[in-house]
Amino acid sequence: MTEQRWQRAVPVYAVPVQTRAFMLFAFMAIVGVILSVYREFVGLGPSSGMTDVYSWGLWKTWNVMVVTGLGSGGFAVGIAAWVFHRKRLHIVTRTAVLLSFLAYFCGLVLLAIDVGRPWNLFWMLLPWKWNTRSPLLEVMTCMTAYAVIPLFLENVPPVLERYYYLRPELRKKLAPIDNLMTRSFVFIIGLAYILPMMHQSSLGALMLLGGQRVHPLWQTPLMPLLYVTAAAFLGYAGVTLTLLLTCLFYKRPVDTGVLAEMNRIAAGLIIGWTALRFIDLLARGRVGLMFTPDVYGAMFWFETVVLIAGAVLLFSSAKSRNLRAIFNANLLVAIGGTVYRFAPPMLAFHPRAGAFYFPSAIEILIAFGFMSVAVVGFLLAIKKLAILPAPNSSWYAMASYAKLVRPEVQLTGYITAKD
Amino acid sequence: LLHKIAAGGATAVAAGTVAAALPQVAVAEEQATAPESAIGLLYDATKCIGCKTCVVACAEANNLAPDTRLDGLHQAPLDLNNFTKNIIRLYRTADGSEFSYVKSQCMHCVDPACVAGCSFEALRKEPGTGIVSWEGIKCSGCRYCQIACPYSVPRFEWEAFNPKVIKCELCKPRLAQGKEPACTTVCPTNAVVFGKRSALLAEAKRRIADHPGKYFENRVYGEHDAGGTQVLYLSHVPFEKIGLPNLGTESVPSRFLKWQHRVYKFLAIPAVLYVGMVGVMRGNFKHHQDEAAREQKETGLRPQL
């Protein structure tokens, strides 16, 4: 990995789509999909470890609550770039919104597999039948609306761009769509930031109704705010880790300046978030529980220490620009944040003394299967579309390569600038 | 109270950052109270002999198959489950010095957490009677009711293709025929009786007054607990021991969702945030487009959105 400035999204080219890793993920995805069909036939009991006591299993708590948190980059990076005018972050928004779309899409499909009577979800389309008090209603409708409208539209420009270059005869037809996209863009991305704020906070509100069954270290009226903030820093970690891994695998140059900027934002969020948690515990008079020598106290300190260590390392690696340190810092954040998001609905949820939940093999395979669907989608997209950031020189290199293998393609700037 | 105010205050600060632009919306959220016509049950643990007749009668009245999964012979459910809307269990200390039977079924809360959480009102509080009933056509099978119910009452048909939520509905069909619920009809010792909630509450208080010291804390569980329930309990052992947790007097939804409701009131705060963000972004977007156009002139590369 060499160090350069990211200027432009460039596809991963001259690499076959069907690599061994791709096939592995595709296989896992197919296994997951087949098993989810099996689940529809035999019911939830035989295909999962869920019971009346732990009635929310891995699919809701992991694939929806945690993975959409890790996939909140589209919201976290986008809002910093467009609303808070962090101009350098524009270059990574395509990666971020693609990750978000895949995480949400797979989470929502799995949510529909998780519910027992999915055909009754059509009530979502009838707003006058909604129970507006329900946090779950807010999550379901708002997440679906987000994934289907703004998040989907945010991912349209790379697709239009592909057709612009590969099918020059379509350019005239695509121009009005491009135009409409540009004119309505701020309204779309406005939705793309307000909706995640709503449903990522409502994910926390879900467990408010769990009341005393959620351990008091986590059960707080601030849970919605903590959840949405955690989604933001998890989103940054998700985007940074993805960028570093893809740069490593495909030997693309890294722009540590952009990564450092994301590091600093995430670190600031984590510190504010941790402070808020401690203030909240003080205000609720629950500080003592932190020092109770049980699994909950240990988990609380694990979250706190890992996240604070992550934040410190985020700051220091933003200064030193050491890629390994940046990677480790974001990995720590991802782990700490994941445990936090996993705690209220699962790890710190104790509906009954002695009750225990462990997901069944089928449940785990389906959960990972649908994460593999997202990975497969990502690997396809970065090779077919201009998603990952690179310096302009990579674009030129791609253009020369394309000139050799696809002489009919006109890539602007280097070969000809007909348009 | 102090720590509650403090916790509320902390949320207020958070919500206030977004709400600052708004004029103070007066949100007077009053706790729901049971209507005069509310009906329910009164269960007196001191009178129950643990015969489980009510368990059998309940299953029969609700067309539920006898749960013989324990030994394949006896109808002996271990807990509320997909065949069991009502159960009698025994609480007993290790040395046997203290024991009590306890009947469990839906508490028909005055302000139920399950109803507050239910997305499409599949679970709802029936007007008049106050029965918490379930309507299959509106249920998506999400099982949020099971997460929310502080008494762990709703049960799910885990093996079914089109699973139902199984819970006591106070024998609604029998009430329509002018009969009482099955459990109160068959109880040989009148440990569980049916009636209007107000009348049952008066009866319970009369029993406490007649036998001071007999009942735990000399109080009726469900009068105020969790905002009030329509199934009331009298017990000689601590309520917590027989599955009735100490939930405070505020209902679960009003206690835990208060701030959620305020933030979402008329969607005003999200709407203001949206308009504000779009306003900010229009300037930023224009700036961005200009910059991209300048870059295109320099490099000849088509701008990317």
Interface residues (C-beta under 8 A of the other chain):
Chain A: R8 A9 F41 V42 G43 L44 G45 P46 M50 T51 D52 V53 S55 W56 I79 W82 V83 H85 K87 H90 R94 D114 V115 G116 R117 P118 N120 L121 W123 M124 K129 W130 N131 T132 R133 S134 P135 L136 L137 E138 M140 P157 P158 E161 Y164 M181 T182 F185 V186 F187 I189 G190 L191 Y193 I194 M197 M198 S202 A205 L206 M207 L208 L209 G210 G211 Q212 R213 T220 P221 L222 P224 L225 L276 I279 D280 A283 R284 G285 P345 F349 P351 R352 A386 N392 W395 T412 G413 A417 D419
Chain B: H3 A6 A7 G8 G9 A10 T11 A14 D79 L80 N81 A113 V115 A116 G117 C118 S119 F120 E121 A122 G136 I137 K138 C139 S140 G141 C142 R143 Y144 Q146 I147 A148 P150 S152 R155 F156 E157 W158 E159 A160 F161 N162 P163 P245 L247 V252 P253 R255 F256 L257 K258 W259 Q260 H261 V263 Y264 P270 L273 Y274 M277 V278 V280 M281 R282 N284 F285 H288 Q289 E291 T299 G300 L301 R302 Q304 L305
